[in-house]
Amino acid sequence: MAIYKLNSDSLSLLEETTFESEALLERRDLQRLLRQQPEIVSPNTLIIAEEFGEWEDSRRRIDLLGIDKQACLVVIELKRNESGGHMELQAVRYASMVSTLTFEKTVEIYAQYLERIGQQKDAREELLAFLGWEAPQENEFAPDVRIVLASAEFSKELTTAVLWLNERDLDIRCVRLKPYKADGKVLIDVQQIIPLPEAEEYQIRVREQSEQRREARRSEKDFTKYSFEGETFNKRNLVLAVVRAFLKKSPETTFDALKQIFPDEIRGRHVFRPAEEAELGTGQRRYFLDGDILVTGDKRRIAVSNQWSKDTVDAFCAAARKIGFTISESK
């Protein structure tokens, strides 16, 4: 989109430029300025770390790490070039790495950042004040991780990947920082291109409705227990136990064959996910991982969903009974 300067008797087309040709660097210039004014790419965000990389066996660093008013962590990745590279994949890795941060660990990280930039502030008090909390609320802290990608331009491959990831419950924004020259000065046109602002409002409403439904389900928790092979399980652990028992009984079963026995239609969404997919973003809370990852006959590492309602687990039990398993509700 072209930008024009309004003169008294004409419109003058502003000259497009690049950050490279203006000798503007990612870290020294863009990152430094956005650290001070994160609202340019991510409104209502407090920066808590810069060049963050506190994890073992990795040299990767997040350009800027923030937190928003909903206590969600915000990973901000910057690129000054024209393509943005593979920044979406990099940012997803970072999001998965920070997704387990606690409030106390975040206070520690923020305190180190404040000391580094020379601000004599109490990290705990500043963080609580920003969130509007009187005391730490670990259960409400970091319910999700948002990703903000800021670049001069984005390739079609990158935007396609971001749209696909957003459809799968990730929250990724692409903000274009387009530089122009006018009267010897550099101007930057800032536009959020994914999701478009009008689409974002709709997506927010959908998320809010989903959260309301989740809250309603939580307020009407079902505590039904199930007996299976001499043990008693709740809904989610029952599903894991049945699938584990089936694979032990029939170790040659492939991933595709297992999905035919327990199809996604049982719960309306994935019953199983490849482990490498489930380990990303919000999937870390929605699937059994770590020691509960299972292996199918074709050597596929799979994760079993831990999100089950009474209706969906009843449908699962019906499928399990068809293959010879005995499951009954336990009083």
N, C-alpha and C positions, 0 to 999 in steps of 0.2 A: 504494500500500500504506500503510495507516494505521500509526502508531507510538503506543504507549501508554506512559504512565508508571505504574510499579507502586507503588501506595500500600499501606498496611497492610491496608485492607479494601476496596479497589476499584482499578479500572484507569481512568486518566484519559487521554482522547484528546488527544494533543499538537496544538496549533494549527499548521496550515500557514501559511507566510508566504512572502515573496519577497525576493530580494536588494535589489530596488529599494525596497520599503517599509522595509527595514532600513537603507537608505542605504549599502549595501555595493556598491562599484564593482568592475568587472572588473580594471582595472590596479592601482589603489591597494590593493585588499584581496585579491581572489581570486588574482590573478597573483602578488602579493608573497608570500602565504602558501604557495602551491603551489610557488613557486620554492625556498622553504626546505625544503618537504617534498613533493617530487615523487612519492614512493612512494604517496601518497594516491590518485593517479590512474594512476601508471605505476611499478610496483615495479622495483627494481634499475636505476634511471635516474639518471644524473649530468647536471645542467643545465649546459650549456656556453655559453648565450647567452640574452639576454632582449631582446625587441623586435628580433630579428635581421632585417636587410634589406640585406645586402651583395651586391646585384646591380644591374647596369646597367638603366636605362630602366624602373625599377619603384619605386613608393613603398610596396609591400606589405611588411609586417613580421610575422614569426612571433612569437606571444606568448612561447612558451618553446621553446627548441631543446635537446634532450638527446641522450645516447648511452646505450645499454644494455650489458649485460655481453657480448653477442654482437657488439659493435662496430657495431650497427645504429643509425643516426640516428633520433631520435624527435621528431616535430613535435607539439607540444601546443598546441591551440587552445581558448580559453575563451570562454564566453558566459554572462552572468548571466540573460538573459531566458528566456522560457518556450518559445521555439521552436528556438533554436540557429541560426536564419537559414539561410543557404546555406554554413555553415561547412565542410561536407564537400568542396565544390568548391574553396573557398579553400584548405583544407588539402592537397588533392591537388596544386594548383598549387605550393604551398610545397614539398611533398615532391619534386616534379620539379626544382625549382630547387636544392635542397641535395643531390640524389642524387649529384652529381659531386664533392662535397667530398673532399679528400685528407686524410690524417692530418696533414701539415704545416700545411695551411690551417686545419684544425680546432684545432690547438694555438694558432695565431695568434688565432683567434676566441675561444677559451677564455681566453687570456691577457688579452685586452681586457675580457672579462666579469669576471674576477677583479679586475682593477684598478678597474673601475667600481664593484664592490660592496665595495671596500676590503679585499680579502684578499691578503696578501702570500705567495702560494704560487707554486711553479714549475709552470706549466701543463703542460709536457711530462711531468714526473715524476708529477703528479697523474693525468693521463690514462692513462699507462702503468700506474700502480698500480691504477687502477680496472678496467682491462681485464685485468690480470694478465699483462701482457707485459713482457719484459725489454728489448725493443727494438721500434721501429715495424715493423708488418707491413702494408705498403700493400695487398698482395694480399688480405688478410683484413679490411681496413678498409671499413666502410660497404657490406656486401654487400646491404643493403636499407634502406628507410626505413619506419619504423612511424609511424602516425598515431594520436593520442589526442585525442578530442573530449570536452570536459567542459562540461556545461551543466545548468541547472536542469531542463530538459525537452527532449525531442526530438520534432519533428513526425513524422508517419507518412511524409511524403514523404522526409524526411532518412533515417530508418531504412531505408526501402525502398532508397534509393540506396546506403547503406552496405553492406547485405546483398548487393546486386548487385555492388558493387565488390570485396567480399571474396571472392566466388565466382570473381573473375577475378584472384586472386593478390595483391591488395592486402591490407595488414594494418592495419585501422582498428578502433579500439575506441571505444565510446561509454560514457562514465561519467557517470551522473546524480548531480548534487549538489543534493539536495532540502533546503531550509531549513525548520526548525520552530522554534517558540518554546516555552520552558518556563521558568517562574520568572524571567522577564525576560531570559533568555539565548537566544542563537540556536544551535541545534543543526543539524548537517548530516548527513543520511543519504546515504552514498556507496555507490552500487551500479553495478557494471559490467553494462550491459544488452545490449551487443553486443560480442563474442559472449558468451553466457551462460557462466559459469565451467566448467560441465560440458562444454559444446560446445567451449570453447577447448582443454581438455585433449585432446580428440579431434583437433582441428585441428592442434595441435602435433605429435601423433604422426604425422599424415599428412604434415606438412611434413618431419619428421625422416626418414620413410621415403623421401620424394621426394629429400631431400638425399643419403641413402645411395645411392640409385640413381644420382644425378648423379655422386657420387664414384666409384662403380663404373665408370660410363661413362668418366670422366676417366682412371681408372687403366688402362683398356683402349682407349686412343685409337687411332682408325683413321686412318692417314696415306695412304690411297688418293688418288691424283691422277687427274684426268680431263682428257682432251683435248677441246677444243671450239673450232671455228673457228680452228685453228692456235695456240691458246694452251693452257697447262696451269693447272688450277685445283684447289684443295682443294674439299671438299664444299660448304661454305657459299658460297664465292665463285662456284662453278659455278652454283648456283641463281640468284644475282643476275645473273650474266652471261647466262644463258639467258633469263630474264624480260626483261632490258633489250633483248636482241637481238630477242625476239619483238615487243615494243612498238615497236621501231624499224622492224621489218618490217611490222607491222600496227598503225599508230598510231591507227586508228579503234576498236580493241578497247576495250569498256567494262569497268568494274571487275567487273560481274556475269559478263560473258562470260569474262573472264580466270579467274575463280574456277571456272567450269565446266571450263575446260581443265586447270587445276591445282587440283582440289578439296581442301578441308581434310582429307579422308579420307587423302590421301597421307601426312600426318605425324601424323594424329590430333588436330591442333590447327590453329590458323590458319596458313595459308601466307602470306597477306597480311593486313595490318590497315590501316585508314585511318591516315594519318600522325599525325593529331591524337590518336588513341588510343594508338598505339605510343610516342608521346613521353612518356607518363605512367608513373610508377612504375617497376616492374621491366622494363617494355617497352623502356626505353631501352637495356638490355643484350641484349635478345632479338631486335631487329630492326635492319636496316640503316637508318640515319637520315642526316640532314644531306645531303651531296652524293649519297647513294645513294637518296634518295627518288625514286620514279618517278611519272609522270603518265599516266593512262589516257585513252582517247578521250573519255570524258565528264568530263574535267578533274578527276578524283579523284586526290588525292595519296596514294600508297600506300607502305607499308613492307614489305619482304620479310623473312621470318624468317631468322635466321642460326643457328638451332638444328636441326641435321640429324645423324641417325645414318646408318650405312651402309645399313640397310634402307629408311629413308625417302627417302634421296637416290636409291636405285635405283628406287623407285616414281616419284619425280619424273622421272628420266631416261626411264622407260618412257612417261610422259605426253608428254614433250618429243619423243620419237622419233615418236609418233603424229602430230605436226604438222610432221614433216619435218626435224627437227634430228638431226644426227649427233653422238653423244657416245660416247666410248670410254674405258675405264680406261687410264691411262698407267703404264707400268712405270718 
